[in-house]
Amino acid sequence: MFNFQGKLDISKSWMNRALIIQSFDPVNLIIEGSSSSQDVILLQQALADLSNSKKEFHAGLGGTTFRFLALRVSRHVGEFFIHAQPALLARPQNELLNIFEQLGVQARFETGGLRIKSQGWKEPQGILKVCTNESSQFLSAVLLSSVNLAFDLHIRIEDETISADYFKYTLHLLSQCGIRAIEFEDSIFVAKAQKVNPSVLIGEVDVSSAFSLVVAGIFGGMVKIENWNSQTLQPDIQFLKFFQRMGIQYEVQGQSFKINQQHDYKNLSANLSSCPDLFPVLAVLCAFSKGESHLYGATQLKFKESDRIKKTTELLKKCGFDVQDLEDGIRIKGDSDQKFSLQKEIVFNPEHDHRMAMAGAILKLRGIPVRLTQPEVVNKSYPQFYQHIGLNL
């Protein structure tokens, strides 16, 4: 049993968006809160380097770090290089080149990163077309760097928007800073010369990280988070609705969220199209439920830090669960009494994926002898995770 009581880091999704906006007016836009996420630290350093006229930056494995930074850097005149890990470059990134071409920016992928040659954004010939069928991050990246443009920007969304709620999250934060993006059925309009309003942005707890901690609490501890915000627009807050359907008990009072260890809860059928980051840990939770669970609607899981459908299936099968991987998710036959009978440890490679490492660690907390080959990958989003759940890895 472990006990956690305290505050969690600010959401890296929130922080990375706020940092890009703040970079246009760091004196008058103040951010309250901090994050020790490697993705956030790398973006903070890159933006500081950009303000000091440096030309090379490091994005590590961070999707938002890389995509947001690429568009932000391209607003400046010069030649730049963004270093990134091979696993990040292997994810869908070519939409960046399509966007740059329309904005008059030269860019190409090279070994180890992305080279950008820019004279600043040029007004597109007509509407800027952005494809969002692989990630909404490309659209968010454009919008976040559209502050104080010299021209009106018309954006057309070319396809279904994957993780559309994260795009809405971007619009909401821009609005808080005084940047208005007018949304139509399949297009967006951003008026020129919009400047950031002097203001203070108060960061929100990272719901994605909180969810992993909370599930660990269900399996083996007590968790009390003291900087909770039930009104957040972070899509992963949907886990509260999932818990209600599963019969999992929790308590929210003001800024406090509390949950205790629980043994009996129901299976779940849920569409994760807007909250795919829940998938690995939610699948582990469902594996110990009563009945068959079906998690679906998230084809984008294949393009995360790892192929999360494949890796989650692999992890649960190694632990003896009856699971079936699907094109957009997974089916899991829950077994609340599952106990791992063999003495040999289960070696699992999370393939640079922080959420797969968290899923493996939570299984270990439940008593299944999982050994992670890359336990340090949680530093990407939640460096204190093992400490908070009382595991010494």
C-alpha positions as CSV (number, residue, x, y, z in Angstrom):
1,M,0.0,0.0,0.0
2,F,1.2,3.5,-0.7
3,N,-0.2,6.9,0.2
4,F,0.1,10.0,-1.9
5,Q,-1.1,13.4,-0.8
6,G,0.0,16.6,-2.5
7,K,0.1,18.6,-5.7
8,L,0.9,17.4,-9.2
9,D,2.8,19.2,-11.9
10,I,1.1,21.5,-14.4
11,S,-0.2,19.8,-17.5
12,K,2.5,19.5,-20.2
13,S,-0.2,20.0,-22.9
14,W,-1.3,23.2,-21.2
15,M,2.3,24.4,-20.5
16,N,3.6,23.8,-24.0
17,R,0.7,25.8,-25.5
18,A,1.1,28.6,-22.9
19,L,4.8,28.8,-23.5
20,I,4.4,29.3,-27.2
21,I,1.9,32.1,-26.7
22,Q,4.1,33.7,-23.9
23,S,7.1,33.7,-26.3
24,F,5.4,36.5,-28.2
25,D,5.3,38.8,-25.1
26,P,7.2,37.2,-22.2
27,V,7.1,40.5,-20.2
28,N,3.4,41.0,-20.1
29,L,2.1,37.4,-20.1
30,I,2.9,35.6,-16.9
31,I,2.6,31.8,-16.3
32,E,1.9,30.6,-12.8
33,G,2.9,27.0,-12.2
34,S,5.6,24.7,-13.3
35,S,6.3,21.3,-14.8
36,S,9.3,18.9,-14.5
37,S,8.2,17.1,-17.7
38,Q,11.2,16.6,-20.0
39,D,9.0,17.8,-22.9
40,V,8.3,21.1,-21.2
41,I,11.9,21.6,-20.1
42,L,13.1,21.1,-23.6
43,L,10.6,23.6,-25.0
44,Q,11.4,26.2,-22.4
45,Q,15.1,25.9,-23.2
46,A,14.5,26.1,-27.0
47,L,12.3,29.2,-26.7
48,A,15.0,30.8,-24.4
49,D,17.6,29.9,-27.0
50,L,15.4,31.4,-29.8
51,S,15.1,34.7,-28.0
52,N,18.9,34.7,-27.7
53,S,19.2,34.3,-31.5
54,K,20.5,30.7,-31.4
55,K,19.9,28.5,-34.4
56,E,19.8,25.0,-33.0
57,F,17.3,23.4,-30.7
58,H,16.5,20.0,-29.1
59,A,13.0,18.5,-29.0
60,G,13.9,15.0,-27.7
61,L,10.8,12.7,-28.0
62,G,8.1,15.4,-27.5
63,G,5.4,15.6,-30.2
64,T,4.0,18.9,-29.2
65,T,7.5,20.2,-28.3
66,F,8.7,19.4,-31.9
67,R,5.6,20.5,-33.9
68,F,4.9,23.7,-31.9
69,L,8.5,24.7,-31.9
70,A,8.9,24.1,-35.7
71,L,6.1,26.6,-36.5
72,R,7.2,29.1,-33.8
73,V,10.8,29.1,-35.1
74,S,9.6,29.6,-38.7
75,R,8.2,33.0,-37.7
76,H,11.8,34.2,-37.5
77,V,14.2,35.0,-40.3
78,G,17.1,32.7,-40.6
79,E,18.2,29.0,-40.9
80,F,17.4,26.7,-38.0
81,F,17.8,23.1,-37.0
82,I,15.6,21.2,-34.6
83,H,17.2,18.0,-33.3
84,A,14.8,15.2,-32.5
85,Q,15.1,11.5,-31.5
86,P,14.6,8.9,-34.3
87,A,11.4,7.6,-32.7
88,L,9.9,11.1,-32.9
89,L,10.9,11.6,-36.5
90,A,9.3,8.2,-37.3
91,R,5.9,9.5,-36.3
92,P,3.8,11.3,-38.8
93,Q,5.5,14.7,-39.4
94,N,5.2,15.4,-43.2
95,E,2.2,17.7,-42.7
96,L,4.8,20.2,-41.3
97,L,6.4,20.4,-44.8
98,N,3.0,20.9,-46.4
99,I,2.2,23.8,-44.1
100,F,5.6,25.3,-44.5
101,E,5.4,25.2,-48.3
102,Q,2.1,27.2,-48.2
103,L,3.7,29.8,-45.9
104,G,6.8,30.3,-48.1
105,V,9.1,28.5,-45.6
106,Q,11.8,26.1,-46.8
107,A,12.1,23.0,-44.7
108,R,13.4,19.4,-45.0
109,F,14.0,16.5,-42.8
110,E,17.6,15.4,-42.3
111,T,19.3,12.8,-40.3
112,G,18.6,13.7,-36.7
113,G,16.1,16.5,-37.2
114,L,14.4,19.2,-39.2
115,R,16.1,22.1,-41.1
116,I,14.1,25.3,-41.6
117,K,15.1,28.2,-43.8
118,S,12.6,31.1,-43.3
119,Q,12.1,34.7,-44.2
120,G,9.1,34.7,-41.8
121,W,5.6,33.6,-42.8
122,K,4.4,34.7,-46.2
123,E,0.7,35.2,-46.9
124,P,-0.6,32.0,-48.5
125,Q,-2.1,32.0,-51.9
126,G,-5.7,31.7,-50.8
127,I,-6.6,29.5,-47.9
128,L,-3.9,27.6,-45.8
129,K,-4.8,24.0,-45.9
130,V,-4.0,21.9,-42.9
131,C,-4.6,18.1,-42.7
132,T,-5.6,16.9,-39.3
133,N,-6.4,13.2,-39.9
134,E,-3.1,12.1,-38.2
135,S,-3.0,14.7,-35.4
136,S,-4.6,17.9,-34.4
137,Q,-1.2,19.1,-33.2
138,F,-0.4,20.5,-36.7
139,L,-3.4,22.8,-36.6
140,S,-2.7,23.8,-33.0
141,A,0.9,24.6,-33.9
142,V,-0.2,27.0,-36.7
143,L,-2.8,28.7,-34.4
144,L,-0.4,29.1,-31.5
145,S,2.2,30.9,-33.7
146,S,-0.4,33.1,-35.5
147,V,0.0,35.9,-32.9
148,N,0.6,39.4,-34.4
149,L,0.6,38.3,-38.1
150,A,1.1,40.8,-40.8
151,F,-1.9,39.3,-42.8
152,D,-5.3,37.7,-42.1
153,L,-5.0,34.0,-42.0
154,H,-7.7,31.7,-43.4
155,I,-7.2,28.0,-42.5
156,R,-9.2,25.2,-44.0
157,I,-9.3,21.9,-42.1
158,E,-8.8,19.2,-44.8
159,D,-10.0,16.1,-43.1
160,E,-11.5,14.7,-39.9
161,T,-9.7,16.2,-36.9
162,I,-8.1,13.5,-34.8
163,S,-8.2,14.4,-31.1
164,A,-10.4,17.4,-31.8
165,D,-10.8,18.3,-28.1
166,Y,-7.1,19.2,-27.9
167,F,-7.6,21.6,-30.8
168,K,-10.5,23.2,-28.8
169,Y,-8.2,23.4,-25.9
170,T,-5.8,25.4,-28.0
171,L,-8.6,27.8,-29.0
172,H,-9.6,28.3,-25.4
173,L,-6.1,29.1,-24.2
174,L,-5.6,31.6,-27.1
175,S,-8.9,33.3,-26.2
176,Q,-7.7,33.7,-22.6
177,C,-4.7,35.5,-24.0
178,G,-6.7,37.8,-26.2
179,I,-6.1,36.0,-29.5
180,R,-9.4,35.3,-31.3
181,A,-9.7,32.6,-33.8
182,I,-13.1,32.4,-35.4
183,E,-14.3,28.9,-36.1
184,F,-16.5,27.9,-38.9
185,E,-17.7,24.4,-40.0
186,D,-14.5,23.4,-41.7
187,S,-12.3,26.5,-41.5
188,I,-10.8,29.0,-39.1
189,F,-10.1,32.7,-39.5
190,V,-7.4,34.6,-37.5
191,A,-7.3,38.3,-38.0
192,K,-4.0,40.0,-38.5
193,A,-2.1,42.1,-35.9
194,Q,-3.6,40.4,-32.8
195,K,-1.4,40.9,-29.8
196,V,-1.3,39.1,-26.5
197,N,-3.2,40.8,-23.7
198,P,-1.2,41.4,-20.5
199,S,-2.4,38.8,-18.1
200,V,-1.6,36.0,-15.7
201,L,-2.2,32.4,-16.8
202,I,-2.8,29.9,-14.0
203,G,-1.7,26.4,-14.9
204,E,-3.8,23.3,-14.6
205,V,-2.9,19.9,-13.1
206,D,-1.9,17.4,-15.7
207,V,-5.0,15.1,-15.9
208,S,-3.1,12.5,-18.0
209,S,-0.5,12.1,-15.3
210,A,-3.2,12.2,-12.6
211,F,-5.1,9.4,-14.2
212,S,-2.1,7.0,-14.0
213,L,-1.6,7.9,-10.4
214,V,-5.3,7.5,-9.6
215,V,-5.4,4.0,-11.2
216,A,-2.3,3.0,-9.2
217,G,-4.3,4.1,-6.1
218,I,-7.2,1.9,-7.1
219,F,-4.8,-1.1,-7.3
220,G,-2.8,-0.4,-4.2
221,G,-3.0,2.8,-2.3
222,M,-4.6,6.1,-1.3
223,V,-4.3,9.1,-3.5
224,K,-5.3,12.7,-2.6
225,I,-4.5,15.4,-5.2
226,E,-4.7,18.9,-3.8
227,N,-4.6,21.0,-6.9
228,W,-7.5,19.4,-8.8
229,N,-9.7,21.3,-11.3
230,S,-12.9,19.5,-12.4
231,Q,-13.7,22.3,-14.8
232,T,-10.6,21.7,-17.0
233,L,-11.1,21.3,-20.8
234,Q,-8.3,18.7,-20.9
235,P,-10.0,15.8,-22.8
236,D,-8.6,13.1,-20.4
237,I,-11.0,14.4,-17.7
238,Q,-13.4,12.0,-19.3
239,F,-12.0,9.3,-17.1
240,L,-14.4,10.5,-14.4
241,K,-17.3,9.5,-16.5
242,F,-15.7,6.2,-17.2
243,F,-15.3,5.6,-13.4
244,Q,-19.0,6.4,-12.8
245,R,-20.0,3.7,-15.4
246,M,-17.6,1.2,-13.9
247,G,-18.8,1.8,-10.3
248,I,-15.4,3.2,-9.1
249,Q,-15.8,5.4,-6.1
250,Y,-14.0,8.8,-5.8
251,E,-14.5,12.0,-3.9
252,V,-14.1,15.6,-5.2
253,Q,-14.3,18.6,-2.9
254,G,-13.1,21.9,-4.3
255,Q,-9.5,21.5,-5.4
256,S,-9.2,18.1,-3.7
257,F,-9.6,14.7,-5.5
258,K,-9.4,11.6,-3.4
259,I,-9.6,7.9,-4.2
260,N,-8.8,4.7,-2.2
261,Q,-7.9,1.1,-3.2
262,Q,-10.9,-0.8,-4.7
263,H,-11.4,-4.4,-5.7
264,D,-14.7,-4.7,-7.4
265,Y,-15.7,-2.7,-10.5
266,K,-17.5,-3.3,-13.8
267,N,-16.2,-3.6,-17.3
268,L,-16.2,-0.6,-19.7
269,S,-17.1,0.1,-23.3
270,A,-15.7,3.5,-24.3
271,N,-14.8,5.6,-27.3
272,L,-11.3,7.0,-26.8
273,S,-11.1,9.1,-29.9
274,S,-10.7,12.3,-28.0
275,C,-8.6,10.9,-25.1
276,P,-6.2,8.4,-26.5
277,D,-3.6,9.0,-23.8
278,L,-5.8,7.1,-21.3
279,F,-5.6,3.9,-23.4
280,P,-2.6,1.9,-21.9
281,V,-3.4,2.5,-18.3
282,L,-7.2,2.3,-18.8
283,A,-6.7,-1.1,-20.5
284,V,-4.8,-2.3,-17.5
285,L,-7.6,-1.2,-15.2
286,C,-10.1,-3.0,-17.4
287,A,-8.1,-6.2,-17.4
288,F,-9.0,-6.6,-13.7
289,S,-12.7,-5.7,-14.1
290,K,-15.7,-8.0,-14.2
291,G,-16.7,-8.7,-17.8
292,E,-15.4,-7.9,-21.2
293,S,-14.3,-4.4,-22.0
294,H,-14.1,-2.7,-25.4
295,L,-11.9,0.4,-25.9
296,Y,-12.3,1.8,-29.4
297,G,-12.3,4.8,-31.7
298,A,-8.6,5.7,-31.4
299,T,-6.7,4.8,-34.6
300,Q,-4.2,7.5,-33.8
301,L,-2.8,5.3,-31.1
302,K,-0.6,3.6,-33.7
303,F,1.2,6.9,-34.2
304,K,2.1,7.8,-30.6
305,E,5.5,7.3,-29.0
306,S,4.9,3.6,-29.7
307,D,2.1,1.7,-31.5
308,R,0.0,1.7,-28.3
309,I,-2.5,-0.8,-29.5
310,K,0.2,-3.3,-30.3
311,K,2.2,-2.7,-27.2
312,T,-0.7,-2.7,-24.8
313,T,-1.9,-6.0,-26.3
314,E,1.6,-7.4,-25.9
315,L,1.9,-6.3,-22.3
316,L,-1.5,-7.8,-21.2
317,K,-0.9,-11.0,-23.1
318,K,2.4,-11.5,-21.4
319,C,0.6,-11.1,-18.1
320,G,-1.9,-13.9,-19.0
321,F,-4.9,-11.8,-20.0
322,D,-7.3,-12.7,-22.8
323,V,-7.1,-9.7,-25.1
324,Q,-7.7,-9.0,-28.8
325,D,-6.1,-6.0,-30.6
326,L,-8.3,-4.1,-33.0
327,E,-7.7,-1.5,-35.7
328,D,-8.9,1.2,-33.4
329,G,-8.5,-0.3,-29.9
330,I,-8.7,-3.5,-27.9
331,R,-11.1,-6.0,-26.4
332,I,-10.2,-7.3,-22.9
333,K,-11.8,-10.2,-21.0
334,G,-11.6,-8.9,-17.5
335,D,-10.3,-11.2,-14.7
336,S,-10.5,-9.6,-11.3
337,D,-8.8,-12.7,-9.7
338,Q,-5.9,-12.8,-12.2
339,K,-2.7,-13.8,-10.4
340,F,0.6,-14.4,-12.2
341,S,1.5,-18.0,-11.3
342,L,5.0,-18.3,-12.8
343,Q,8.1,-17.1,-10.9
344,K,9.9,-15.8,-14.0
345,E,9.7,-12.1,-14.4
346,I,8.0,-10.5,-17.4
347,V,10.5,-8.3,-19.4
348,F,8.7,-5.5,-21.2
349,N,10.2,-2.9,-23.5
350,P,8.0,0.2,-23.5
351,E,9.8,1.5,-26.7
352,H,10.4,5.0,-25.5
353,D,6.7,5.4,-24.5
354,H,6.1,6.9,-21.1
355,R,2.5,5.8,-20.9
356,M,3.4,2.2,-21.7
357,A,6.0,2.3,-18.9
358,M,3.3,3.6,-16.5
359,A,1.0,0.8,-17.5
360,G,3.7,-1.8,-16.8
361,A,4.6,-0.2,-13.4
362,I,0.9,-0.3,-12.3
363,L,0.8,-4.0,-13.2
364,K,3.9,-4.5,-11.0
365,L,2.1,-2.6,-8.2
366,R,-0.7,-5.2,-8.5
367,G,1.8,-8.0,-7.9
368,I,2.6,-9.1,-11.5
369,P,6.5,-9.3,-11.9
370,V,7.0,-6.8,-14.7
371,R,10.5,-5.5,-15.4
372,L,10.7,-2.5,-17.6
373,T,13.7,-2.2,-19.8
374,Q,13.4,1.6,-20.1
375,P,11.8,2.8,-16.8
376,E,13.3,6.2,-17.2
377,V,11.0,7.1,-20.1
378,V,8.4,8.4,-17.6
379,N,10.6,11.5,-17.4
380,K,9.0,12.6,-20.6
381,S,5.8,13.6,-18.7
382,Y,5.9,12.5,-15.1
383,P,9.4,12.1,-13.5
384,Q,8.0,11.5,-10.0
385,F,5.6,8.7,-11.0
386,Y,7.5,5.8,-9.4
387,Q,8.2,7.8,-6.3
388,H,4.6,8.8,-5.9
389,I,3.3,5.2,-6.2
390,G,6.0,3.8,-3.9
391,L,7.9,1.7,-6.5
392,N,11.7,1.5,-6.5
393,L,12.7,0.7,-10.1
